[in-house]
């Protein structure tokens, strides 16, 4: 029997323990080894739990037990998860995690430590939850040069936008419903401001291009300013608004990487991914478009991915799975203001015809959009411009009394 430890007994941790316990026989058949849980680390007490004898509050007990070969870190956050993970790897224990914040900020260092100590650091659950994406990218798509990755990487924001699109709910009402249903935290900033998706696209970019892309390299914009008017204009344009994490290698070798709301055509593979589901589009030079779809969060889907990594570690106790990237720098990323794309713009004005003429001059090209006879509002799409040029044009509109209310990137996938 291979002994393991689970650090953290929250939603995901309890799911890991549940799956390992209930599926023990079938897992043993797949691995050729029984997987036992020797310790569950948590600072809380769980009176009446069937696992009472396994609980410990002492990390050193796990660290110094040579029988423990694999550790699941499902604590979340950077501290103390970083210290515990680093020390386990240095001690020769493989570590698996669902902790996207830790992988996104410390991944290069922890992978280097794992490499030097001939152990594994695996993190399938950190990006897609129950959606397999890390292993397919590192193995099944390994023969490809990845051209682009674009994905709906956060189920909470996708649920909110779905309610706005299909049920015409305001952002505020949709957020409250998400909180009532347990999809959003009381403080939803990490989701609605795009931080969660930013960590995930940073991990995928690091994996795809071999250099650590830190979350603060990623231009990040959330969905808090999206209105039902914007949703209506997107529908008129035959599209929808989704929060997209995207990375693409440009001709100069730098990466265009961001998390932001985007208008995407209904013909896109990502347009009809709704509710709490996630979808990740990977474009390879040999495979073309490959889409991964499923629940990106939740107790058992995420725990399933963690346990799969634990099984992989048990199968490779004496060997390493080659998942690795080097440390990176901000030089890998093209400055956001220099990136180029078309945008949708909505503005308020007292003179619609004059405003459209001015907008055409400033943006060089506009395609008017209209959903009503409201003479106090214009909406249009532009040609491809740099972000710096867009911001200059927006400022000029505002200076002329044409108040810009929305500017949203138009996707090209």
Secondary structure, 3 states (H helix, E strand, C coil): CEEEEEECCCHHHHHHHHHHHHCHHHHHHHHCCCEEEEEEECCCCCCCCCCHHHEECCHHHHHCCCCEEEEEECCCCCCCHHHHHHHHHHCCCEEEECCHHHHHHHHHHHHHHHHHCCCCEECCHHHHCCCCCHHHHHHHCCCCCEEEEEEECCHHHHHHHHHHHHCCCCHHHHHHHHHHCCCCCCCCHHHHCCHHHHHHHHHHHHHHHCECCCHHHCEECCCCCCCHHHHHHHHHCCEEEEEEEEEEECCCCCEEEEEEEEEEECCCCCCCCCCCEEEEEEEECCCEEEEEEEECCCHHHHHHHHHHHHHHHHHCCCCCCCCCCECCCHHHECCHHHCEECEEEEEECCCHHHHHHHHHHHHCCEEEECCCCCCCEEEEEECCEEHHHHHHHHHHHHHCCCEEEEEEEECCC
